[in-house]
Amino acid sequence: MPRRYHTAVVREHLEQTERHGRCPREPYARELEHTHGVRRFELECSGWHASRWTKDVTTPERAALVQAFIDAALAAREGRPSPGPATAAG
């Protein structure tokens, strides 16, 4: 998978897994910066109790998320059950 898509995979993972407190809403994630192998994302939930927080994702965590995404896509293509969700950045 081309590197230009890696951030989108991480962003999608964060939007699906990160929550503030017990809020059930999916937050919006955007990349703030990338320094020394760490990508910092800002997550924002616009629910009743709007909240904003940051999440750092290291290069190894990003690589694990991208690999899990590729494995799931290949499994779906072959019609077999996909592996469990990636938890490296969770």
RAHU-V643197 format. One record per run of one state. SS is the DSSP state (helix for helix, strand for strand, loop for the rest). FROM is the first residue (numbers start at 1). LEN is the number of residues. If there is no record, write none. Layout:
ss->SS from->FROM len->LEN
ss->SS from->FROM len->LEN
This chain:
ss->loop from->1 len->2
ss->helix from->3 len->15
ss->loop from->18 len->10
ss->strand from->28 len->8
ss->loop from->36 len->2
ss->strand from->38 len->8
ss->loop from->46 len->5
ss->strand from->51 len->8
ss->helix from->59 len->20
ss->loop from->79 len->12
